């Protein structure tokens, strides 16, 4: 048997490193040594390792005087290794029981010096799933120059002579270190691949590199610049342009608009003739497609799984029919019979119209009092939620969740929370949810729903409470923007409460002028009174998620904000709205006979 040296870099990992160590000690392949390299921790990492090393002499502990970074720690361990093979394991990950055995078996069978493997990924608030790492094997140099992977350190088994050949790991790279290492190894050695998961990648920690998009963009740029001329020589200008575009997308996600524009320009200069891509952007306008460029994260939930979670938010698995679930909740809270609840749900629009007619609407205070007093909206909203669940229809919250699956779950604000089902849904997906509304009646009902389920959340009255600044990763506003009186002020408050790079997603359902009695309490009869203010506030427009507008928080200078505001006021107005509606209706009539051909073009562009 050949000795394998397992190198574990650690920095302030006393709370997780024991699990990583025990996963190595429990391997089916037992000819190994463990080298823990403490990168200058000030916690109890040393004492945790020392207590285990008393039981297991194969554990060695090395320590840096100062924090030098994970790459330096890996190098220290690799240089101290006595084994012929080196396996890296991040201190917050852990091996599966046969991890070393199956990787070493592939290395011997295929006579390769480098083996990488599939893994399982553990994300905050989500079940463990396969990462679906690309099965790169054989000569993979060109593939790795083309794409950033992923190949993860914890899945690598490398002959020590191979690491020595490439001069160990580059300690200057701040992220995408595994990509850089894989490129350098692939230049000299073919790769083997293990399709089974050999470790669990835990990315729930707040200090993981994936949480810092600026650092990620800078690291990607470092690796790209380091291998620039090899990419040009091996793959040509089109791939160079793709890498520049990837860097631009990462800076956009980080909210750094200046660097994003710079790399977009470089991408265009290297490959200006991207006809198919331009056509796709014209035909497809879902935010998920644009955001998928930012990361290769795999979708964690299928549409059906999300539909099931949505149904559970209504029924709590106590009822088969979601209508029975909402009738039960409404009856308990308002002290009404099931028949009375059913009648109110079915007639909520007519009841709300009658309440509107009784209310004065001449001043903002009178309109606010109407919104504040409404309870019947809750009945109507929950009935629509139940209708969608029963018919297996996709609520917009499900489409948003699918589009944003690339994001790590963070802090979500449900602005205009209404009946709170969307908040319960995002909470079930692992988001930390806060809720705000102008209606204390609605807030009290949603607060009760959360308490009944034993869930914790923060509740803010939008009229009286200040939203915490730089807190939220995502704000959703379902059917509420048409009820907001002072749009610029509200947008400014939402902008302040978002983290840099955070997302604001909302829809606009304007008052229907052809049937005014059904939507007469809505304040706007078009989109432009709202849309013309958004970018000026400090947002950039992203492609829509279905019919929902999607914006991302960015920094704008006062001059830039003024210019953008002027442009938006010129292009978003009643005249433009009327012209666009007229043109859209007539184009649809003209293209109707060619619908089948149009669908074929869309299919070709989606490949």
C-alpha positions as CSV (number, residue, x, y, z in Angstrom):
1,X,0.0,0.0,0.0
2,X,1.1,3.6,-0.6
3,X,1.0,6.2,2.1
4,X,-1.5,9.1,1.5
5,X,-0.9,12.4,3.3
6,X,-4.2,14.1,4.0
7,X,-3.5,17.9,4.4
8,X,-6.1,19.9,6.3
9,X,-5.6,23.7,6.4
10,X,-7.4,25.3,9.3
11,X,-8.1,28.8,10.5
12,X,-10.4,29.4,13.5
13,X,-12.1,26.0,12.9
14,X,-12.2,24.5,16.4
15,X,-15.9,24.0,16.1
16,X,-15.8,21.9,12.9
17,X,-12.3,20.4,12.5
18,X,-13.0,17.3,14.7
19,X,-15.7,16.1,12.3
20,X,-13.2,16.5,9.4
21,X,-10.5,14.6,11.3
22,X,-12.8,11.8,12.3
23,X,-14.0,11.4,8.7
24,X,-10.4,10.7,7.7
25,X,-9.8,8.3,10.7
26,X,-12.8,6.3,9.7
27,X,-11.6,5.7,6.1
28,X,-11.7,2.2,4.6
29,X,-8.2,2.9,3.3
30,X,-6.0,3.1,6.4
31,X,-2.5,3.8,5.1
32,X,-2.5,7.5,5.6
33,X,-1.1,10.3,7.8
34,X,-3.0,13.5,8.7
35,X,-1.3,16.9,8.6
36,X,-3.3,19.7,10.2
37,X,-1.8,23.2,9.3
38,X,-3.1,25.8,11.7
39,X,-2.9,29.1,9.9
40,X,-2.4,31.3,12.9
41,X,-5.7,30.6,14.7
42,X,-6.5,32.3,18.0
43,X,-9.2,29.8,19.0
44,X,-9.1,26.2,20.4
45,X,-8.1,24.6,17.1
46,X,-4.8,23.4,18.6
47,X,-6.3,21.8,21.7
48,X,-9.0,20.0,19.6
49,X,-6.3,18.5,17.4
50,X,-4.1,17.7,20.3
51,X,-6.8,15.7,22.1
52,X,-7.3,13.6,19.0
53,X,-3.6,13.1,18.3
54,X,-3.2,11.5,21.8
55,X,-5.5,8.7,20.5
56,X,-4.1,8.7,17.0
57,X,-0.4,9.2,16.4
58,X,-0.9,9.5,12.6
59,X,-2.1,13.1,13.2
60,X,0.5,15.8,12.9
61,X,0.0,19.4,13.9
62,X,1.8,22.3,12.3
63,X,1.2,26.0,13.0
64,X,1.9,29.3,11.2
65,X,2.9,32.2,13.4
66,X,0.6,34.5,11.5
67,X,-2.3,34.1,9.2
68,X,-0.9,33.6,5.7
69,X,-3.9,32.2,3.8
70,X,-5.3,28.7,2.9
71,X,-2.8,28.3,0.0
72,X,0.2,28.8,2.2
73,X,-1.2,26.4,4.7
74,X,-1.7,23.8,2.0
75,X,1.8,24.3,0.8
76,X,3.2,23.9,4.3
77,X,1.4,20.6,4.6
78,X,2.3,19.4,1.2
79,X,6.0,20.1,1.8
80,X,5.9,18.3,5.1
81,X,4.1,15.3,3.7
82,X,5.8,11.9,3.8
83,X,3.3,10.1,1.6
84,X,3.6,9.4,-2.1
85,X,0.1,10.9,-2.6
86,X,-1.5,14.0,-1.2
87,X,-5.2,14.5,-0.5
88,X,-6.5,17.9,0.6
89,X,-9.4,18.4,2.9
90,X,-10.9,21.8,3.9
91,X,-11.5,21.9,7.6
92,X,-15.2,22.5,7.3
93,X,-15.7,19.6,4.8
94,X,-15.6,15.9,5.5
95,X,-14.8,12.7,3.6
96,X,-17.2,9.9,2.8
97,X,-16.0,6.6,4.4
98,X,-14.4,5.2,1.2
99,X,-13.1,8.5,-0.2
100,X,-9.4,7.6,-0.2
101,X,-9.9,4.1,-1.3
102,X,-12.0,4.8,-4.5
103,X,-9.8,7.7,-5.6
104,X,-6.6,5.7,-5.1
105,X,-8.1,2.8,-6.9
106,X,-8.8,5.0,-10.0
107,X,-5.3,6.4,-9.8
108,X,-3.8,2.9,-9.9
109,X,-6.2,1.5,-12.5
110,X,-5.8,4.4,-14.9
111,X,-2.2,5.1,-14.1
112,X,-2.8,8.9,-13.5
113,X,-1.1,11.3,-11.2
114,X,-4.2,13.4,-10.5
115,X,-7.7,12.3,-9.6
116,X,-10.8,14.4,-8.8
117,X,-14.3,13.4,-7.9
118,X,-17.9,14.2,-7.5
119,X,-19.1,15.5,-4.1
120,X,-22.3,16.4,-2.2
121,X,-23.0,20.0,-1.2
122,X,-24.6,21.2,2.0
123,X,-26.2,24.7,1.8
124,X,-27.9,26.6,4.5
125,X,-31.5,25.7,4.9
126,X,-31.4,23.0,2.2
127,X,-31.1,19.3,2.0
128,X,-27.8,17.7,0.9
129,X,-27.6,17.2,-2.8
130,X,-25.0,16.2,-5.5
131,X,-22.8,19.1,-6.8
132,X,-22.7,17.6,-10.3
133,X,-19.1,18.3,-11.0
134,X,-18.2,17.9,-14.7
135,X,-16.6,14.5,-15.4
136,X,-13.2,15.8,-16.7
137,X,-10.8,12.9,-17.4
138,X,-7.9,12.3,-19.6
139,X,-6.3,15.4,-21.2
140,X,-8.3,18.3,-19.7
141,X,-6.0,21.3,-20.1
142,X,-8.1,23.0,-22.8
143,X,-11.4,22.3,-20.9
144,X,-9.9,23.9,-17.7
145,X,-8.7,26.9,-19.7
146,X,-12.2,27.3,-21.1
147,X,-14.2,27.1,-17.9
148,X,-13.6,27.7,-14.2
149,X,-14.6,24.2,-13.2
150,X,-15.6,23.4,-10.6
151,X,-12.8,21.1,-9.4
152,X,-12.6,21.4,-5.6
153,X,-9.5,20.8,-3.4
154,X,-11.3,18.3,-1.2
155,X,-11.9,16.1,-4.2
156,X,-8.3,16.0,-5.4
157,X,-5.8,13.2,-4.9
158,X,-2.5,14.2,-6.3
159,X,0.9,12.4,-6.5
160,X,3.4,14.4,-4.6
161,X,5.8,14.4,-7.5
162,X,3.1,16.2,-9.5
163,X,2.8,18.9,-7.0
164,X,6.5,19.3,-6.9
165,X,6.6,19.4,-10.7
166,X,4.3,22.5,-10.8
167,X,6.1,24.3,-8.0
168,X,3.4,23.7,-5.3
169,X,0.4,26.0,-5.0
170,X,0.3,29.8,-5.9
171,X,-0.1,31.6,-2.6
172,X,-0.9,34.9,-4.4
173,X,-4.3,33.8,-5.7
174,X,-7.1,35.0,-3.4
175,X,-10.0,32.8,-4.8
176,X,-10.5,30.2,-7.5
177,X,-7.3,28.6,-6.1
178,X,-8.5,25.1,-7.0
179,X,-9.1,26.2,-10.6
180,X,-5.5,27.6,-10.9
181,X,-4.0,24.5,-9.4
182,X,-6.0,22.2,-11.7
183,X,-4.9,24.2,-14.8
184,X,-1.2,23.9,-13.8
185,X,-1.5,20.2,-13.1
186,X,-3.5,19.5,-16.3
187,X,-0.7,21.1,-18.4
188,X,1.5,18.1,-17.5
189,X,-0.7,15.3,-16.4
190,X,-4.0,13.6,-17.5
191,X,-6.8,13.5,-14.9
192,X,-8.8,10.6,-13.5
193,X,-12.4,11.1,-12.4
194,X,-14.5,9.4,-9.7
195,X,-18.3,9.7,-10.4
196,X,-19.2,8.8,-6.8
197,X,-19.2,11.5,-4.1
198,X,-16.0,11.3,-2.0
199,X,-16.7,14.2,0.3
200,X,-19.3,16.6,1.5
201,X,-18.7,20.3,0.6
202,X,-20.2,22.4,3.4
203,X,-20.8,26.0,2.2
204,X,-23.1,27.1,5.0
205,X,-20.4,29.1,6.8
206,X,-20.6,33.0,6.6
207,X,-16.8,33.1,6.0
208,X,-16.7,31.0,2.9
209,X,-15.2,32.7,-0.1
210,X,-18.4,32.3,-2.1
211,X,-20.0,34.9,0.3
212,X,-17.7,37.6,-1.0
213,X,-18.5,38.5,-4.6
214,X,-15.8,41.2,-5.0
215,X,-13.1,38.8,-3.8
216,X,-14.5,36.2,-6.1
217,X,-14.3,38.6,-9.1
218,X,-10.7,39.6,-8.2
219,X,-9.6,36.0,-7.8
220,X,-11.2,34.9,-11.2
221,X,-9.4,37.9,-12.8
222,X,-6.1,36.8,-11.2
223,X,-6.3,33.3,-12.6
224,X,-7.4,34.5,-16.0
225,X,-4.6,37.0,-16.2
226,X,-2.1,34.4,-15.1
227,X,-3.0,32.0,-17.9
228,X,-4.0,34.7,-20.4
229,X,-1.5,33.9,-23.2
230,X,-2.2,30.1,-22.9
231,X,-5.9,30.8,-23.3
232,X,-5.2,33.0,-26.4
233,X,-2.9,30.4,-27.9
234,X,-5.0,27.4,-27.1
235,X,-8.5,28.7,-27.5
236,X,-8.6,32.0,-29.3
237,X,-10.3,35.4,-28.8
238,X,-13.8,34.1,-28.4
239,X,-13.0,32.3,-25.1
240,X,-11.0,35.4,-24.0
241,X,-14.1,37.4,-24.5
242,X,-16.2,34.8,-22.5
243,X,-13.8,35.1,-19.5
244,X,-13.9,38.9,-19.6
245,X,-17.7,38.6,-19.7
246,X,-17.7,36.2,-16.7
247,X,-15.6,38.7,-14.7
248,X,-17.9,41.5,-15.6
249,X,-20.9,39.5,-14.4
250,X,-19.2,38.9,-11.1
251,X,-18.5,42.5,-10.6
252,X,-22.1,43.4,-11.5
253,X,-23.3,40.9,-8.8
254,X,-20.9,42.6,-6.3
255,X,-22.5,46.0,-7.2
256,X,-19.2,47.4,-8.7
257,X,-20.6,48.9,-11.9
258,X,-17.4,50.6,-13.0
259,X,-15.3,47.4,-13.2
260,X,-18.3,45.6,-14.7
261,X,-18.4,48.1,-17.6
262,X,-14.7,47.9,-18.1
263,X,-14.7,44.1,-18.5
264,X,-17.8,44.3,-20.7
265,X,-15.9,46.6,-23.0
266,X,-12.9,44.3,-23.0
267,X,-15.2,41.4,-23.8
268,X,-16.7,43.3,-26.7
269,X,-13.3,44.3,-28.1
270,X,-12.0,40.7,-28.1
271,X,-15.2,39.2,-29.7
272,X,-17.6,41.8,-31.0
273,X,-19.6,39.4,-33.3
274,X,-21.7,37.5,-30.7
275,X,-24.8,37.4,-32.9
276,X,-26.4,34.3,-31.3
277,X,-25.9,35.7,-27.8
278,X,-27.4,39.0,-28.8
279,X,-30.4,37.3,-30.3
280,X,-30.9,35.2,-27.2
281,X,-30.9,38.4,-25.1
282,X,-33.6,39.8,-27.4
283,X,-35.8,36.7,-27.3
284,X,-35.2,35.5,-23.7
285,X,-35.7,37.9,-20.7
286,X,-35.5,35.7,-17.6
287,X,-33.3,36.8,-14.8
288,X,-32.2,33.2,-14.2
289,X,-30.4,33.0,-17.6
290,X,-28.4,36.2,-17.0
291,X,-27.6,35.2,-13.4
292,X,-26.5,31.7,-14.4
293,X,-23.4,33.3,-15.9
294,X,-22.4,34.4,-12.4
295,X,-22.0,30.9,-11.0
296,X,-22.2,27.2,-11.9
297,X,-24.3,26.4,-8.9
298,X,-26.8,23.6,-9.6
299,X,-30.5,24.2,-9.1
300,X,-31.4,22.8,-5.7
301,X,-35.1,22.3,-6.1
302,X,-37.2,21.2,-9.0
303,X,-40.4,23.0,-9.9
304,X,-42.5,20.2,-8.5
305,X,-40.6,20.3,-5.2
306,X,-41.2,24.0,-4.9
307,X,-44.9,23.5,-5.7
308,X,-45.0,20.9,-2.9
309,X,-43.3,23.4,-0.5
310,X,-45.8,26.1,-1.5
311,X,-48.7,23.7,-0.9
312,X,-47.3,22.8,2.5
313,X,-47.2,26.5,3.5
314,X,-51.0,26.5,3.0
315,X,-52.0,23.1,4.4
316,X,-49.2,22.3,6.9
317,X,-49.8,18.7,5.7
318,X,-53.0,18.6,7.8
319,X,-55.3,18.9,4.8
320,X,-55.3,17.4,1.3
321,X,-57.2,20.3,-0.2
322,X,-55.3,23.7,0.2
323,X,-58.7,25.5,0.4
324,X,-59.5,23.5,3.6
325,X,-56.2,24.6,5.0
326,X,-56.8,28.4,4.5
327,X,-60.5,28.1,5.6
328,X,-59.3,26.5,8.8
329,X,-56.7,29.2,9.4
330,X,-59.0,32.1,8.6
331,X,-61.8,30.6,10.7
332,X,-59.5,30.2,13.8
333,X,-58.0,33.7,13.6
334,X,-61.2,35.7,12.8
335,X,-63.6,33.4,14.8
336,X,-65.8,32.6,11.8
337,X,-67.5,29.5,10.6
338,X,-66.1,27.6,7.6
339,X,-69.2,28.6,5.5
340,X,-68.7,32.3,6.4
341,X,-65.0,32.2,5.5
342,X,-65.8,30.5,2.2
343,X,-68.4,33.2,1.3
344,X,-66.0,36.1,2.1
345,X,-63.2,34.5,0.1
346,X,-65.5,34.2,-2.9
347,X,-66.8,37.7,-2.6
348,X,-63.7,39.6,-1.3
349,X,-63.4,41.8,-4.4
350,X,-67.0,43.0,-4.2
351,X,-66.7,43.6,-0.5
352,X,-63.5,45.6,-1.0
353,X,-65.2,47.7,-3.7
354,X,-68.1,48.5,-1.3
355,X,-65.6,49.5,1.4
356,X,-63.8,51.8,-1.1
357,X,-67.0,53.5,-2.0
358,X,-67.7,54.3,1.6
359,X,-64.2,55.7,2.1
360,X,-63.2,59.3,1.2
361,X,-60.3,59.1,-1.3
362,X,-59.4,62.8,-1.7
363,X,-56.4,62.9,0.6
364,X,-53.4,60.5,1.2
365,X,-54.5,60.0,4.8
366,X,-57.9,58.8,3.7
367,X,-56.4,56.3,1.3
368,X,-53.9,55.2,4.0
369,X,-56.8,54.6,6.4
370,X,-58.6,52.5,3.8
371,X,-55.5,50.3,3.3
372,X,-55.0,50.1,7.1
373,X,-58.5,48.9,7.8
374,X,-58.7,46.2,5.1
375,X,-59.1,42.6,6.2
376,X,-60.9,41.2,3.2
377,X,-57.8,41.4,1.0
378,X,-56.4,38.6,3.3
379,X,-59.3,36.3,2.4
380,X,-59.0,37.0,-1.3
381,X,-55.3,36.6,-1.4
382,X,-55.3,33.3,0.4
383,X,-58.1,32.0,-1.8
384,X,-56.0,32.8,-4.9
385,X,-53.0,31.1,-3.3
386,X,-55.1,28.0,-2.7
387,X,-56.5,28.0,-6.2
388,X,-53.0,28.0,-7.6
389,X,-51.8,25.2,-5.3
390,X,-54.8,23.0,-6.1
391,X,-54.4,23.5,-9.8
392,X,-50.6,22.9,-9.6
393,X,-50.1,26.4,-11.0
394,X,-46.8,28.3,-10.3
395,X,-47.1,31.2,-8.0
396,X,-44.6,34.0,-8.8
397,X,-42.6,33.2,-5.6
398,X,-41.8,29.8,-7.1
399,X,-40.5,31.4,-10.4
400,X,-38.4,33.8,-8.3
401,X,-37.0,31.0,-6.2
402,X,-36.0,29.1,-9.3
403,X,-34.4,32.1,-10.9
404,X,-32.4,32.9,-7.7
405,X,-31.2,29.4,-6.9
406,X,-27.7,30.4,-7.6
407,X,-27.8,32.6,-4.5
408,X,-26.9,31.4,-1.0
409,X,-29.9,31.9,1.2
410,X,-29.7,35.1,3.1
411,X,-32.0,37.8,4.5
412,X,-35.3,38.3,2.7
413,X,-37.8,41.2,3.2
414,X,-41.4,40.6,2.1
415,X,-42.5,44.2,1.4
416,X,-46.3,44.4,1.5
417,X,-46.5,40.9,3.0
418,X,-50.3,40.6,2.7
419,X,-51.4,37.2,4.0
420,X,-47.7,36.1,4.4
421,X,-47.7,32.9,2.3
422,X,-44.7,34.1,0.3
423,X,-42.8,34.8,3.5
424,X,-43.6,31.3,4.8
425,X,-42.4,29.9,1.4
426,X,-39.0,31.7,1.5
427,X,-38.6,30.8,5.2
428,X,-39.1,27.1,4.2
429,X,-36.4,27.5,1.6
430,X,-33.9,28.6,4.3
431,X,-34.1,32.4,4.0
432,X,-34.2,34.5,7.1
433,X,-37.4,36.4,6.5
434,X,-38.6,39.8,7.7
435,X,-42.0,41.3,6.9
436,X,-43.3,44.8,6.5
437,X,-46.7,46.3,5.5
438,X,-48.7,49.5,6.0
439,X,-51.6,47.5,7.3
440,X,-51.3,46.5,11.0
441,X,-54.3,44.3,10.4
442,X,-52.4,42.2,7.9
443,X,-49.2,42.2,10.0
444,X,-51.1,40.9,13.0
445,X,-52.6,38.1,10.9
446,X,-49.2,37.1,9.5
447,X,-47.5,37.3,12.9
448,X,-50.2,34.9,14.2
449,X,-49.5,32.5,11.2
450,X,-45.8,32.4,12.1
451,X,-46.5,31.8,15.7
452,X,-48.8,29.0,15.0
453,X,-46.0,27.3,13.1
454,X,-43.4,28.0,15.7
455,X,-41.4,30.3,13.4
456,X,-39.4,33.4,14.2
457,X,-39.4,36.5,12.1
458,X,-39.0,40.3,12.3
459,X,-42.1,42.5,11.7
460,X,-41.9,46.2,10.7
461,X,-44.8,48.6,10.3
462,X,-43.7,50.4,7.2
463,X,-45.4,53.7,8.2
464,X,-43.9,54.0,11.7
465,X,-40.7,51.8,11.8
466,X,-37.3,52.3,10.2
467,X,-36.0,49.4,8.1
468,X,-32.5,48.3,9.2
469,X,-29.8,49.6,6.7
470,X,-27.7,47.3,4.5
471,X,-29.5,44.2,5.8
472,X,-31.4,42.4,3.1
473,X,-30.2,40.2,0.2
474,X,-33.6,40.1,-1.4
475,X,-36.7,42.2,-1.2
476,X,-39.9,41.0,-2.9
477,X,-43.0,43.2,-3.3
478,X,-46.0,41.2,-4.5
479,X,-49.0,43.3,-5.8
480,X,-48.0,46.3,-3.6
481,X,-46.3,48.9,-5.7
482,X,-49.6,50.1,-7.2
483,X,-50.7,50.9,-3.6
484,X,-47.7,53.1,-2.8
485,X,-48.3,56.8,-2.8
486,X,-44.8,58.3,-2.6
487,X,-42.8,56.1,-4.9
488,X,-39.4,57.9,-4.8
489,X,-39.4,57.9,-1.0
490,X,-40.3,54.2,-0.7
491,X,-37.7,53.2,-3.3
492,X,-35.1,55.2,-1.4
493,X,-36.0,53.4,1.9
494,X,-35.9,50.0,0.2
495,X,-32.5,50.8,-1.5
496,X,-31.0,51.8,1.9
497,X,-32.1,48.5,3.5
498,X,-30.6,46.3,0.8
499,X,-27.1,45.1,0.9
500,X,-24.8,46.1,-2.0
501,X,-25.7,43.8,-4.9
502,X,-29.0,42.9,-3.3
503,X,-32.1,42.3,-5.4
504,X,-35.5,44.1,-5.5
505,X,-38.2,42.2,-7.3
506,X,-41.8,43.5,-7.8
507,X,-44.7,43.5,-10.1
508,X,-47.1,46.2,-11.2
509,X,-50.8,45.4,-11.7
510,X,-52.3,48.8,-12.7
511,X,-55.9,49.8,-12.5
512,X,-57.9,48.4,-15.3
513,X,-59.5,51.3,-17.1
514,X,-61.9,49.1,-19.0
515,X,-63.2,47.6,-15.8
516,X,-62.5,50.3,-13.2
517,X,-64.9,48.8,-10.5
518,X,-62.8,45.7,-10.0
519,X,-59.5,47.6,-9.3
520,X,-60.6,51.1,-8.4
521,X,-58.6,51.2,-5.1
522,X,-55.3,50.9,-7.0
523,X,-53.5,54.2,-7.4
524,X,-51.9,53.8,-10.9
525,X,-53.3,52.8,-14.3
526,X,-49.9,52.3,-15.9
527,X,-46.4,51.2,-15.2
528,X,-44.5,54.3,-15.9
529,X,-45.2,56.3,-12.7
530,X,-43.3,53.7,-10.8
531,X,-40.7,52.5,-13.3
532,X,-39.3,55.9,-14.2
533,X,-38.0,56.3,-10.6
534,X,-36.3,53.0,-9.9
535,X,-32.9,53.3,-11.7
536,X,-32.4,56.9,-10.5
537,X,-32.7,55.6,-6.9
538,X,-29.6,53.4,-7.3
539,X,-30.7,50.2,-9.1
540,X,-29.7,48.6,-12.4
541,X,-32.3,46.7,-14.4
542,X,-32.1,43.0,-14.9
543,X,-34.2,40.8,-17.1
544,X,-37.7,40.1,-15.9
545,X,-38.7,37.0,-13.9
546,X,-41.9,36.2,-15.8
547,X,-43.8,39.5,-15.5
548,X,-41.9,40.7,-12.4
549,X,-39.4,43.5,-12.6
550,X,-36.0,42.7,-11.2
551,X,-33.4,45.3,-10.1
552,X,-30.1,45.1,-8.4
553,X,-28.7,47.6,-6.0
554,X,-25.6,49.5,-7.3
555,X,-23.7,52.7,-6.5
556,X,-24.6,55.7,-8.7
557,X,-22.9,59.0,-8.6
558,X,-25.3,62.0,-8.3
559,X,-24.5,63.0,-11.9
560,X,-25.2,59.5,-13.2
561,X,-28.4,59.2,-11.2
562,X,-29.6,62.5,-12.6
563,X,-28.8,61.5,-16.1
564,X,-30.5,58.1,-15.7
565,X,-33.5,59.8,-14.2
566,X,-33.8,62.2,-17.0
567,X,-33.6,59.4,-19.6
568,X,-36.2,57.3,-17.8
569,X,-38.6,60.2,-17.5
570,X,-38.3,60.7,-21.2
571,X,-38.9,57.1,-22.2
572,X,-41.4,56.1,-19.5
573,X,-44.5,58.3,-19.9
574,X,-48.1,58.0,-21.0
575,X,-47.4,58.6,-24.7
576,X,-44.7,55.9,-24.8
577,X,-47.0,53.5,-22.9
578,X,-49.8,54.1,-25.4
579,X,-47.6,53.7,-28.4
580,X,-45.9,50.6,-27.1
581,X,-49.3,49.0,-26.3
582,X,-50.6,49.8,-29.8
583,X,-47.4,48.4,-31.5
584,X,-47.4,45.3,-29.4
585,X,-51.0,44.4,-30.2
586,X,-50.5,44.9,-33.9
587,X,-47.2,43.0,-34.0
588,X,-48.9,40.1,-32.2
589,X,-51.6,40.1,-34.9
590,X,-49.0,40.2,-37.7
591,X,-46.9,37.3,-36.2
592,X,-49.8,35.1,-35.2
593,X,-49.7,33.1,-38.5
594,X,-46.0,32.5,-38.0
595,X,-46.2,31.3,-34.4
596,X,-44.8,27.9,-35.2
597,X,-41.8,29.3,-37.0
598,X,-41.2,31.7,-34.1
599,X,-41.2,28.8,-31.6
600,X,-38.6,27.0,-33.8
601,X,-36.3,30.0,-33.7
602,X,-36.7,30.3,-29.9
603,X,-35.8,26.6,-29.6
604,X,-32.6,27.0,-31.7
605,X,-31.6,30.1,-29.7
606,X,-32.0,28.2,-26.4
607,X,-29.4,25.6,-27.3
